[in-house]
Amino acid sequence: MKEKLNIVFMGTPLFAKIVLERLLKDYSVVCIVSQPDKEKTRKNKLLMTKTKEVAIIHNIDILQPHFIKDSVDEIISYQPDLIITCAYGQFIPKKLLEYPRYGCINVHGSLLPKYRGGAPIHHAIINGEEKTGITIMYMSLAMDAGDIINQEEIRIEESDNLDSLYNKLAILGGELLVKTIPLIVANKVNRIIQNENEVTYGYNITKEEEKINFNNKMINVYNQVRGLNSNPGAYTIFAGKIMKVYNTVMVKEASDKNIGEIVRIDKDGIVVKVLDGLIKITDLKIEGKKRMSARDYLNSVHNKEELVGVMLGK
């Protein structure tokens, strides 16, 4: 164990869980704060947050306020020397930001000042970025606007999707965090003020951003699909039902079909006309059915020829 610190960790989803688990290998945590458990839609049961799972396993106190402002004094009662936030999901009140002697820091999944907001990983892939990374920064009252403490970048591979990059960045975030805490404690941080002229945003994905626009270039459709795979998933409308699309392949061929029209059916996918070529859908989920490969779906279709010429998105 490193120097004894009273650390409060604030985070909710899988990303935060991975970072937290790495932190606990080197440091103890006196309290974990997460969003409240969510209700399942089918079995009407509460779905435990990922960081709460860690709290139970390690016997760490857990707080789950609906509004963080209502639990400020309770958090302060743990006398935190350092507060760490990571994909928590609420703004931190000023009183809490100012309490810890080593401050409040955040683990963010982008190279700030690019992609402030709740979905930086989605947007980095969707926008075709070649690299991204982790930023450790001091918290401020404005969203993701605090001074940068440490950064590390990684390349976004063409084969990466949201799930793979999410996992890579969470692991990187945990490693960078445990490297950075000793610098903070030793007062060896070189604070870097974010350049406001370089700020971009990665807000939470809207339903409109999930819908595939086939009147777009192949690379843009390909990036949109992988940037949303697997949650929430890109989608189109197929025969009046929602079709989630999880994987595609770019096919550099010309076609005289209309944009959004199914050009042909291959053994492993549904080939659709886009602005500058074709996109083959290889992994999908039809509304009311389970996720499956396009090959498995097509094997269940008796007359595949009827699919050719169908317009998607209508």
N, C-alpha and C positions, 0 to 999 in steps of 0.2 A: 504494500500500500504506500501511496505517496503521503505528503503532509496531510494531517488530519484537517479536513474542511467540512463545515456544515453546508452541504450542497442540496438545493431544491431543484428538481428537474421538472420542467413543464413541457409536455408533449402528448400527442394522442395516437397517431396512426402507426403503421408498420415502420415507416421511415424513422420515426422517433424511437420506436422499440429497438431497432438495430443499433442506433447511436447510443441509446441508454445501456444496452447490454455490453457494449464495448467500454463505456465509461465505468461500469461496475467492476470491471476487471482490475482497474487501477484506483478507483475512488469509491468511498461509501456515499450513499445518498440518504438524507434524513426524511425526505418527503417527495412523493411524485404527485404532480397535479395534471389531470387530464380532463378532457371534455366529458360530459355525462355519457353513460352507456346508451346505445341507440336501440330502439325497438325493432325486432325482426318483423318482417311483413307477413311471413307465412305462419310461423308457430307462435307468434305474439309473445316472444321471449326477448329479454334484453340481451343485446350483443355486447359483450365486454370489450372495452377498448384495448388496443395492443399493449399500451404501457401499463394498464391495470393488471394484465396478465403477469408482467414482470414484477410489479409490486407484490402480488400474492406469492409468487414463487420465492422471492427474496425477503418476504416479511417486512416490507417497507410501507410506511403510512401512505395512504392514497386519499387525495381530495378530488372531488369532481363537481365543482360549483357550476351552476348554469351561467352565472355571471361572476367573473373573477373579482370584480369590485366588492362583492359580498364576502369574499374570503381573504382579503388583504391582511387583516390583523391575525387571522389564524395562521397564514403562511409566515408572517413575521414572527410568530411565537416560536417557530423553529430556529430562529436566530441565524438565518442563512448568511454565510460568508460569500457565497456565490449562487446566483440563480442562472440556470441554463434553460433556454427555451429552444424547442425544435418542433416545428409543425404543430404548435399548440392550438391555434385557431381563434385566439382572442387577443385584443390589444391589452398590454400590461399597464396598469395605472401608475401614475407618477410616484406615488408614495412607495410602491413596491420597487420600482426602478431605482429609487434613491437609497434603499435600505442597505443592501449588502456591501461590505467593505471592498470587495473585489468587483462589484458591479453586477449587472445583468448582461449576459451574452446570448447570442443566438447562432444556431447552426442552420445555414440557409443553402438550399440546393441550386445555387447559380453563382456566377462570377459577378457579384455586384460591382457597379450599379446596374448591370443588366438584369432584367427579369425580377424586379421586386414583385411580391405578391404570392398568392397561394398555389400557383401551378407553374412554377418556373421550368420544371423538367418537361412537362407536356409541350410548352411553347418553344423550348429550345429545339426539340426534335421537329415539331411542326414547321418551324421557320427554317429548317435546314442548316442549323448551326453546326460547325465542324468541331467545336469544343464547348465544354461547360466546366463546372467544378463546384467546389464548396467554399463558402465564405463564412468565417467566424467573425462576428462583429459585436460591438457594444449596442445594446438596445437603446432606442429613443422613442419618443412619443409618436413620431411619424413612422409609417410602415416601411420597414427594412431600410431605413435611412441613416442608421447609426454609423459611427466610424469603424472602418475595417481593421481587424486585428491580424488576421491571417487568411491566406487563400491557397488553394491548390487546384490545378486544372486537370481534366482528363479529356481525351479525344472521344467524340461521339462517332462510333463506327456505323457504317451504312446498315449493318445487320442489327444494330441496337433497336429495341422498341422501348416503350415506356417502362415496362416491368424490368427489363435487364438494366437499363440506365438508372432507374430508381434504386435498384439493389446496389449497383456499383457506387453510386453517390452516397447512399446511407453508410456503407462500409467505409468509404473515404472520409465521410463526416465524423464518424466515431474515432478514426485514427487521428485525424487532424485536431479534434477536440482535445484528446489526451496529450497531444504534443503542445497544445497552446496553453492549457491551464497553468503549467509551471512558469511560462513567460509572464502571464498575468500576475501570478503570486509574487514573482521576483521583480515586478515592475520593469520588465524589459520589452514592453510592447511599443512598437512604433506605429502609433495610430495614424491611419490614412483617412482623410476626409473624402467622402464620395463626391465625385464630379457630377453635379446636377445636370450638366449638359449632355451626359452620357447615359442618363437614366432611361430604361425601358421597363415595361411592366408585363408580368405573367399572371394576370388575374385568373381566378377560377374559371374553368371551361364552361361556356354556356351551351344550351341545347342546340342553338344555331350553329355553333362551332363544331359540334359533333356530326352534323349532316354533311355527307360527301357532296361536293360540287364537281360533277364530271366535266363541266365546262372549264377545266383547269389543266395545267400541264401534268404529265405523268409523275414527275418528281414531286409535285405539290400534293397530289392525291396519295402517293406512296408515303410521303412524310406525315400527312395527316393521319392516315390509318395507323402507322406504327407509333405515332406520338400519342395515340389514344388507346393503345393496346396494353393492358386489357381493361382498364377502367378509365373512363366510362364506356369506351368503344365507339368507333365511328359507325355511322349507320346510313342506310338508304331505304327507299321504299320499293319492295318487290312484290308484285301481284297483290297490292293493297295491304301488305303486312310489313312491319319493320324488319329489316335484315341488318343485323350487326355484322360489320366486316372487320376482321382482326388481322389478316395478312393479305398482302397483294404482291404481285410481281409486275415489273414494268416490261412491256413488250413493244419494242421499237418497230412497229409495222404501220403502214398506211391502210386506211379503210375508208370506203365511201358511205359508211353507215352514219346515222345521226349520233351526235354526242349524247352519251348516256344509254345508248342502245346496246343490247347484247349482240356481239358480232358472231361469236361461235361458242361452242361448248367443247373444251378439251377434256381429256381424261381426269386431269387434276385441277380444273378450275373453270370459272365462268369469265369469258373475255369480253370486256366492255370498252366502247369507244370513248376516248377522252380527247382533249384539245389537240395534242401533238402525237398521238399514238394510241396504244391500247393498255389497259390495266387488267390483269388476271386476278380474280378474287379466289384465294385458295383456302381460306379459313373463315367460317361464318356461323351465324346463329339466326335462324328464322324465328320470328315471334311465336312463342308457344312451344318451341322445341329446344333441345339442348344444343350447345355449341358443338360443331363438328367440322371436319375437313370438307372442303368442297367436293372432293372425290367421294366421300361417304354420302354426302347429300345427293349428288348426281346419281349415285347407284340406286337411290330410292325413288328416282324420278322415272316413270315408265316411258314417257315420250319426250326425250330431251330436245328434239327438233322444235317443239312448241315454244321453248325458251328463247330461241333465236329471234331477234327482232323486238323482244320485250324492252320497253323503256324503263330504266331504273330511276328512282327518285320522284316518280309521279304518283 
